[in-house]
């Protein structure tokens, strides 16, 4: 599950764009010389493709003057790997293409802030089911599929090289009795248990903290081990997922995260607070 063709496809798109720029060609000029549709090169560079065609990649490398065999094979191998099926394909009935699952699969570090919900990677099955019911998903079979997909996402925390997860959660999310008292108590106890893992850090922003830098809404920052894979910011909206990767956008959200971390309780105090909230239920 640690191998994400989506992330590799994103890297390939960036590499091909850089090669075109080095070749001093516009996307339209490249497409014209290859007798492709005018927008094809642009779609490739925006990662708006599902399964890269290896022959197309060879044609682009020829056009861009890439003659070094090792370099060519590196990019062609990336194209082949990008054609593989990720585990999320088995859940395409409930996960849309380009979902967050595809980008978190190979993240080395995941920094997130949540305001009203327990983060998906930390949700219990019962809590997740209650969330989907609250979102007006009424068919139990569909709810079960959504829950199964969410639990499958969490398997990245079980692998031999799990990402470092640093979650900052507003107390409002911890007090909201999603699914009822028993479901919420079990959810809080689950978070406490996850805090014992060396790769997981959790901080709580207490109600007493008042206004803070992240009140505009939740966000997730994905950082990758390879410097070739740029940091990505994920925002969930009512109309779909939004991914940001421009350096200035990433910096802005890193600053937000640093500010909210400074305002939150320490990890030790957060665990104590979580235990108290569970005991109060």
C-alpha positions as CSV (number, residue, x, y, z in Angstrom):
1,X,0.0,0.0,0.0
2,X,3.0,2.3,0.3
3,X,3.4,2.5,-3.5
4,X,1.2,5.2,-5.0
5,X,0.9,5.3,-8.8
6,X,-0.9,8.7,-8.4
7,X,2.1,10.3,-6.7
8,X,4.4,8.8,-9.4
9,X,2.2,10.2,-12.1
10,X,2.3,13.6,-10.5
11,X,6.1,13.4,-10.4
12,X,6.2,12.3,-14.1
13,X,4.0,15.3,-15.1
14,X,6.3,17.7,-13.3
15,X,9.4,16.1,-14.9
16,X,7.9,16.3,-18.4
17,X,7.0,19.9,-18.0
18,X,10.5,20.8,-16.9
19,X,11.9,19.0,-19.9
20,X,9.6,20.9,-22.3
21,X,10.6,24.2,-20.7
22,X,14.3,23.3,-21.1
23,X,13.6,22.4,-24.7
24,X,12.2,26.0,-25.1
25,X,8.9,24.7,-26.5
26,X,5.4,25.8,-25.5
27,X,2.8,23.1,-24.8
28,X,1.0,24.0,-28.0
29,X,4.2,23.7,-30.1
30,X,5.0,20.3,-28.6
31,X,1.5,19.0,-29.3
32,X,1.7,20.4,-32.9
33,X,5.0,18.7,-33.6
34,X,3.7,15.4,-32.4
35,X,0.4,15.9,-34.3
36,X,-1.6,15.6,-31.0
37,X,-4.7,17.5,-29.9
38,X,-3.6,21.0,-28.8
39,X,-4.5,20.4,-25.2
40,X,-2.9,17.0,-24.8
41,X,0.5,18.1,-23.5
42,X,-1.2,20.6,-21.1
43,X,-3.4,17.8,-19.7
44,X,-0.3,15.6,-19.2
45,X,1.6,18.4,-17.4
46,X,-1.4,19.1,-15.2
47,X,-1.6,15.4,-14.2
48,X,-5.0,15.2,-15.8
49,X,-4.4,11.7,-17.1
50,X,-5.1,8.3,-15.6
51,X,-2.8,5.8,-17.2
52,X,0.2,7.3,-19.1
53,X,1.0,5.8,-22.5
54,X,4.6,4.7,-22.6
55,X,4.8,5.3,-26.3
56,X,3.6,8.9,-25.7
57,X,6.4,9.4,-23.1
58,X,9.0,8.0,-25.6
59,X,7.7,10.5,-28.2
60,X,8.0,13.4,-25.8
61,X,11.5,12.4,-24.7
62,X,12.5,12.2,-28.4
63,X,11.0,15.7,-29.0
64,X,12.7,17.2,-26.0
65,X,16.1,15.8,-27.0
66,X,16.5,13.4,-24.0
67,X,19.2,11.0,-25.3
68,X,20.8,9.8,-22.0
69,X,19.6,6.2,-21.8
70,X,19.6,6.0,-18.0
71,X,17.5,9.2,-17.8
72,X,15.1,7.9,-20.5
73,X,14.7,4.6,-18.7
74,X,14.1,6.3,-15.4
75,X,11.2,8.3,-16.8
76,X,9.8,5.3,-18.8
77,X,9.9,3.2,-15.6
78,X,8.0,6.0,-13.8
79,X,5.4,5.9,-16.6
80,X,5.1,2.1,-16.3
81,X,4.7,2.4,-12.5
82,X,2.1,5.1,-12.9
83,X,-0.1,2.7,-14.8
84,X,-0.4,0.3,-11.9
85,X,-3.6,0.0,-9.9
86,X,-3.7,1.5,-6.4
87,X,-5.8,-0.3,-3.7
88,X,-8.4,2.5,-4.0
89,X,-9.5,1.3,-7.4
90,X,-11.4,-1.5,-5.6
91,X,-13.4,1.3,-3.9
92,X,-14.1,3.5,-6.9
93,X,-17.8,3.2,-6.1
94,X,-17.2,5.4,-3.0
95,X,-13.8,7.1,-3.7
96,X,-13.6,9.6,-6.6
97,X,-10.5,9.6,-8.9
98,X,-7.8,11.7,-7.4
99,X,-9.0,11.3,-3.9
100,X,-7.0,12.1,-0.8
101,X,-6.2,8.4,-0.3
102,X,-4.1,8.4,-3.4
103,X,-1.8,11.1,-2.2
104,X,-1.5,10.1,1.5
105,X,-0.4,6.6,0.5
106,X,3.3,7.5,0.1
107,X,3.5,10.5,2.4
108,X,6.4,10.5,4.8
109,X,4.8,13.2,7.1
110,X,1.2,14.1,7.5
111,X,0.4,17.3,9.4
112,X,-3.3,18.0,9.8
113,X,-5.8,20.3,11.6
114,X,-9.4,19.3,12.2
115,X,-12.1,21.6,13.6
116,X,-15.3,19.6,13.8
117,X,-14.5,16.0,13.0
118,X,-12.0,13.4,14.2
119,X,-9.4,13.0,11.4
120,X,-10.3,10.1,9.1
121,X,-7.0,8.3,9.8
122,X,-8.0,8.1,13.5
123,X,-11.7,7.3,13.2
124,X,-13.2,4.1,14.5
125,X,-15.6,2.2,12.3
126,X,-18.6,3.1,14.4
127,X,-17.6,6.8,14.4
128,X,-17.1,6.8,10.6
129,X,-20.4,5.1,10.0
130,X,-22.1,7.8,12.1
131,X,-20.4,10.5,10.1
132,X,-21.7,9.1,6.8
133,X,-25.2,8.7,8.2
134,X,-25.0,12.4,9.3
135,X,-24.1,13.2,5.7
136,X,-27.4,11.7,4.6
137,X,-25.9,8.4,3.3
138,X,-28.9,6.3,4.3
139,X,-28.2,2.9,2.5
140,X,-26.5,0.7,4.9
141,X,-24.6,-1.2,2.2
142,X,-23.2,2.2,0.9
143,X,-22.3,3.2,4.4
144,X,-20.4,-0.1,4.9
145,X,-18.5,0.5,1.7
146,X,-17.5,4.0,2.8
147,X,-16.4,2.7,6.2
148,X,-14.4,-0.1,4.6
149,X,-12.6,2.4,2.3
150,X,-11.8,4.6,5.3
151,X,-10.4,1.7,7.3
152,X,-8.3,0.7,4.2
153,X,-6.8,4.2,4.2
154,X,-5.7,3.7,7.8
155,X,-3.5,0.8,6.9
156,X,-0.7,3.2,6.0
157,X,-0.3,3.5,9.8
158,X,0.3,-0.2,10.1
159,X,3.0,-0.7,7.6
160,X,6.7,-1.2,8.4
161,X,7.6,2.4,7.5
162,X,4.5,4.4,8.5
163,X,4.3,8.1,8.0
164,X,4.7,10.5,10.9
165,X,1.2,11.7,11.7
166,X,0.9,15.0,13.6
167,X,-2.8,15.8,14.2
168,X,-4.1,18.9,15.9
169,X,-7.7,18.6,16.8
170,X,-10.0,21.4,18.1
171,X,-11.9,20.4,21.3
172,X,-15.2,21.1,19.5
173,X,-14.6,17.9,17.5
174,X,-13.9,15.9,20.6
175,X,-17.0,17.1,22.5
176,X,-19.5,16.5,19.6
177,X,-21.2,13.2,20.4
178,X,-21.1,11.7,16.9
179,X,-22.9,8.4,17.1
180,X,-23.9,8.8,20.7
181,X,-22.1,8.5,24.0
182,X,-20.7,5.0,23.7
183,X,-19.4,5.5,20.2
184,X,-17.8,8.7,21.2
185,X,-16.2,7.3,24.3
186,X,-14.7,4.5,22.3
187,X,-13.5,7.0,19.7
188,X,-11.7,9.1,22.3
189,X,-10.1,6.0,23.9
190,X,-8.9,4.9,20.5
191,X,-7.2,8.3,20.0
192,X,-5.5,7.9,23.3
193,X,-4.3,4.5,22.3
194,X,-2.9,5.8,19.0
195,X,-1.0,8.5,20.9
196,X,1.3,5.8,22.3
197,X,2.8,5.1,18.9
198,X,6.1,6.7,18.2
199,X,5.0,8.0,14.8
200,X,1.9,9.7,16.0
201,X,1.6,13.0,17.7
202,X,-1.7,14.5,18.7
203,X,-2.5,17.9,20.2
204,X,-5.8,19.3,21.4
205,X,-6.8,23.0,20.9
206,X,-8.8,23.6,24.1
207,X,-12.0,25.7,24.0
208,X,-10.2,28.2,26.3
209,X,-7.8,29.0,23.5
210,X,-10.4,31.1,21.8
211,X,-9.8,32.3,18.2
212,X,-6.8,30.9,16.3
213,X,-5.1,30.9,12.9
214,X,-6.9,27.8,11.6
215,X,-10.5,28.7,12.3
216,X,-11.2,29.1,8.6
217,X,-11.3,25.3,8.3
218,X,-9.5,22.0,8.3
219,X,-6.5,21.2,6.2
220,X,-3.8,18.5,5.7
221,X,-0.2,18.9,4.6
222,X,1.5,16.0,2.9
223,X,5.3,15.8,2.8
224,X,7.2,13.2,0.8
225,X,10.5,11.5,1.4
226,X,11.7,12.2,-2.2
227,X,12.6,15.8,-2.9
228,X,11.2,15.2,-6.4
229,X,7.7,15.0,-4.9
230,X,6.6,18.5,-3.9
231,X,4.7,19.1,-0.6
232,X,0.9,19.1,-1.1
233,X,-1.9,20.8,0.9
234,X,-5.3,19.2,0.9
235,X,-8.6,21.0,1.6
236,X,-12.0,19.3,1.7
237,X,-14.9,21.5,0.6
238,X,-18.6,20.9,0.1
239,X,-18.2,20.6,-3.6
240,X,-15.0,18.5,-3.8
241,X,-11.4,18.1,-2.9
242,X,-8.9,20.9,-3.4
243,X,-5.1,20.3,-3.7
244,X,-2.6,23.2,-3.4
245,X,1.1,22.9,-4.3
246,X,2.4,26.4,-5.1
247,X,5.3,27.2,-2.8
248,X,3.5,30.3,-1.4
249,X,0.4,28.3,-0.7
250,X,2.3,25.6,1.1
251,X,4.2,28.2,3.2
252,X,0.9,29.8,4.2
253,X,-0.5,26.5,5.5
254,X,2.7,25.6,7.3
255,X,2.6,28.9,9.1
256,X,-1.1,28.2,10.1
257,X,-0.1,24.8,11.4
258,X,2.8,26.2,13.4
259,X,0.6,28.8,15.0
260,X,-2.2,26.4,15.9
261,X,0.4,23.9,17.4
262,X,1.9,26.7,19.5
263,X,-1.6,27.4,20.9
264,X,-2.6,23.8,21.5
265,X,-2.0,21.7,24.6
266,X,1.3,19.8,24.7
267,X,1.1,16.1,23.7
268,X,1.2,14.9,27.3
269,X,-1.5,17.4,28.4
270,X,-3.6,16.5,25.3
271,X,-3.6,12.9,26.3
272,X,-4.7,13.8,29.8
273,X,-7.4,16.0,28.4
274,X,-8.6,13.3,26.0
275,X,-8.8,10.8,28.9
276,X,-10.8,13.3,30.9
277,X,-13.3,13.9,28.1
278,X,-13.8,10.2,27.7
279,X,-14.4,9.8,31.5
280,X,-16.9,12.6,31.4
281,X,-19.1,10.8,28.9
